[in-house]
């Protein structure tokens, strides 16, 4: 295509956030329409699910499969009541989700209400069962294609026993549906998923935007990273309990990308200094095995991070991550599409680059809230 100059591998980093993940589908639609396919996708929770739908299908089928998945996620209330109270039908949709689940995603686990000490078993200890999600992914994702590493796929999960983050990478191991489900096994709603004898929970409880995976990859490559955020790291002071609950979730699950970038810029500066010092050594010294090993820590890679941030919908509450209403899904999808189109039009990664910084963050400018219909 006649599009923006792309500086290196294209990386798509997808945050967790339940129903908010339809925003990520809109981001991908805009990228694909611009002729940009990711070389590497990294996701947690709903981000891992969206990533599997992309990596586990041929390019022509990726957008249709995303649309099919999110169509199956829609929660239509049994009654659609016209009322003078704004958001009433959204509340009906919320209670329908809590009570009945999402048929293609999760269903209630009645035994979870048999008492806090009832022996459910490690792989059933959750308020809902995610068996429907396993069936949905089996129908929509081709695991052979997914493991072909075109694109490479990495999903994050939290090891229950050690509290350590584990990244399952199609470049280093064969991924299955269980790996995707483990990345989205958010407690206490969903039970842990066992992989190779070990239990895992949703990776978002440890790192909900795993951009550090790109920074720490070896060998490092020049990269254009689209980091898609579903939770707003900045917000106003809450003055009501509803605002407290909403802001608490944003703070809890928003990314630590700023600290990741600051750390990476410091590390890159040191790598650049190593390169400069190595250039001052005589060739005889540089050929010494011990010196060669130390010079191996030098690096000249350049990384552009484009942060895309899902907007806050009008009348949004702390239940937004289970807002599977058709209206909520459509509005967030459309916002992801519009934001990405605008960013691609600006192409902020084109221009001068400070070789000492190594990493440049390009903030999204289109952060307007969306009004309800």
N, C-alpha and C positions, 0 to 999 in steps of 0.2 A: 504494500500500500504506500501512498505518498503521505506518510505521517511523520510524527516527531522523531528526531534522532534519538535512539535508545542506547544509553551508555552502559552496556554490559548485560548480564543475565537479568531476566524479568522475574521478580519474586513477589508472590501474593501472600500476605500474612493476614490470616482471618481470625478475629477474636471470637470468644464465646459469648452468647447472650440470648439463647433460646429464640423466641419469635422475632427478635430484632435482626436475626440473621438474614431476613429477606433483603435487607439493605445490601448485603454482600453480593447477592444474586444480581442486583441492579448494577453494581460495580463491575462484575464480570461481563454482563451484557454490553456495557459501554466499551470495555476493553476489546472484546471480541469484534464488535462492529468496527472498531478502529484498526483491526488486523493485528492486535496484540494478544498473543497467547503466552501464559506464564511458563517459564522453564522449571519453576519450583514453587510449590504451594505448601504453606505451613499453617496448620490450623489447630485450634482447641475447641472442644464441645461442638456447638452448631457450626463453627468454622471448619472443624474436621469433617463434618457431614457434608457441607457445601463443597469442600475441597475434594472429597471422595467422588462426588457427582461429576466434578470437572475432570479429575485425573482418571476416573474409571469409565470414561466414554470417549469415543472419537470426537474430534472438534465439531463436526456437524450435528452431533447428538447432545452436546453438553448443555446448551441453552434449553432445548426441549425437555431434557431430564430435570434440570433445575426447576423449570416451570411446572412439570408434573409433580415433583416432590412438594413444592410449596402449595400447589392446588390441593394436594392430599392433606396438607397441614391446616387448611382453613377450618375454623370452628364457627359454624353457623348456629345461632341459638334456635331452639325449637320454636320459640315465639319471637316474631319481629314486631314489636309494639311501637306504634307511633305515639310519642309522648312529648310533653313540654320540657321534660328533664333531659338536659344534654348528656350524652354518653350512657343513657339507660340501657340501650341494646348492647353496648360494649360490656357493661356489667353483667348482663345476661350471658354473653359469650364467655366472660371470665368464669362465672360460676359453673357454666356448662363444662368448661375445661377442667376445673378443679374436681367436679363431681364425676364426670364420665371419661375424662382424658381426651386424647386425640386418637381416633381409631387406627391411623397409620403410624402412630408414634409411641404412645404409651397408654396403658389402661390401669385402672385402680387395682391395688393389691389389698383385698379385704382383710387378710390375715395381719396386715401391718397395724390394724386397729384392735387387735386382740389383746393388747397390753404391751407396755414398753419392754417387758422381759420375756415376751413370747419368742421361743426359739425358731426364728424364720430361716436361719442358715445364712452364711456370708453372701451368697449370690442371689438371695431373695430378700435381703434386708433393705427394703425401700417402700415408700408409700405407693409406688407404681411399678408395674412391670414394663420393660422396654422390649419385650418379645415382638410387638408389632413393628418396631423400628428395624429389627433384624430382618424381618420379612420384607419390609419396604426396600431396604438397602440391597437385599439379594435380588430384587426385581429390577432395580434401577442402576446398579453399579456392576460393571464387568471387572472382576478382580484380576483377571489376566492382563487386561489393558492397564489397570491401575499399577500393577507391579512391573510394567514395562518402563517405568520412569520417564515417560513422555507425557506430562511433566513428572518430575520427581515429587513425591509426597512425603511430608513429615507431619505426624500428629503427636500431640503431647498428652500424657496421662500422669496422674499422681499415684505413686506407689503407696498403698494404704499402710503397709507395715513400717516403712522407713521415712515417710513424708518427703521423699525425693522425687524430683521431676524425671520422667523417662520419655525420651523422644524416640518414637518408632519411625524409621526412615526406610522408604522403599528402595533406597540406594544401598542399604546395608542389611536388610532382612525382608522376608516375604510378609506382606501385610494381608490381614484378613478382615472380615467384617467385625470381628471381636475387637480389633485394635481401634476401629472407628467408634464403636459403641463405648469402649473404655474411656476414650477421650471425652465423651459426653455423659458419663455416669455421675451426674451431680447429686451428692447426698444432701439431705436424707430422702429426696424425692425418688431418686433412682438407685438401684442396688449396684454394688461394685461388680466389675467384670474380671473374670480370671483369665490370665494369659500365661501360658507356660508355668502353671502352678502358682502364680502370684496374682494378688488382687490389686486392681487399679480403680481409682476414681477420676472424675473430670479433671483434666489438666488445668482448667481455669482457676481452681482453688489455690494453685501455686503460682502460675504465670499465665495470665489470660491473653497476653499478646506476646508470643515468644519470638520477638525480633532478634533476641540474642543468639538464636540458632544460626541466623545468617552471619552475624558478626563473628561467631566462633567457628564457623565452618572451615575445614581444611582440605584442600588448599583454598585460600580466599580468592574471590573473583570480584571484579567490578560488577556492581549490581544497581538496578533500579528497583526499589522496594516499595510496593504499594501496601501500606499498613492500614487495614480497615478496622476502625474502632467502632464499637457499638455502645460503649458507656462513656459518658462525657466526663473527662478529668477536671473540668472547670465548671463551677456552678455558684449560684447565689446562696447566701446564708438562709437556711430554712427557718421559717417562723411558725409553722404548724406541724403537727405530728405527721400529716400526710407528706409534707415536704421533707421532713426528717427521714422518713422511710425511703423516699425516692432518692434523696441525696446519699443516704448511706449505701445503697446498692451501687450507685455510680462510683463512689469512692472505693468501695470494696472490690469492684471488678474492672475499674478503669486501668489503663496500662501504666507500666513504669518505663515507658519508652524514653522519656526525657533523661532519666538516670542511666538507661542503657546507652543512649547516644553520647552522653557526657563521658561515660566510662570508655566507650569505644574511641572517642576523639583523643582522650589521654593516651590510650594504648597505641593508637595509630601514630601519634606524635613520637612516641618512643621508638616505634618501628622505623619511622622515617629517619630518626637520628641514628639508629643502628645502620641504616643504609649509607648515610653520609659518612659515618665513622669508618665503615668498611671500605668506602671508596678512597679513603686517605691512607689505607694500609698498603704496603708494597705487595706485589703479587705473591712473593714467596710466603708472606704471612697469611694472606687470604687462602692459600692452598693447604695450610695446616688443618687437619681434620677437626681439631677442637675449635679453631676459629671459624671454619665453615659451618659448624653446628650452631655457633652463636649468631653468625650472620643470617642463618636461616630464620631467625625471628624478625628480620626486617621485612617490610611489606610496602608496596606502593599502590594498593588497591584504592578505588574510589567508590563510595556508596552514597546514592541519593535515596532518601526516605521521603515518600509522599504520604502524609497522614490524611486519610479520609475519615470523617467523623459523622456518624448517623445523627440526624437532627432530632430534637425533642418534639414530639407531636403535641398538638393542643390538648390540654386536659390529661396529659400523660401522668401515670402514677407509678408506684413501686411494683405494680403487677405487669409492667410493660413487657417483660421477658416472656410472659405467657399470653400476650395479646395476639392470639392467632385469628383474630377477626379478619375477614376478607379486606375490610377497609384498612386496617393496620398493616397487613402484609403488602397491599398494593402501594400504600403511601411510602413505606420505607423502601420498597423496590424502586419506585420511581425516583426517590431522593438519591439513592445510590447511583442510579443511571445518570441523573442530571449533574450531580457533583463530579463524577468521573469525567463526563464529557467536558465540563468546564476546565478541569485540571489538565486534561489532554490538550485542550485548546491553548492553554498558557504554556505548556511544556517547560515548567520552571527549572528543569534539570539542564537545559541548554544554556551555556554561558561559562563564565570564568569559575574556576574551582581552586580553592586554596589547598595546595598539596599537603600542608601540615595538618589540616583538619581531618581528612580521610572520610568523614561522614557529614552530609549536609541534610538538614531537615527542612522539607518544604511543607509549610502549613497550608491546609485547605482554607480557603477564604469564604466559601459558601456555607454558612452555618445558620441560616435562617430557620426558625421553627416552622413546622407545617401546620396549617389550620385544618381542623376537622371539617369533613364535608357535612 
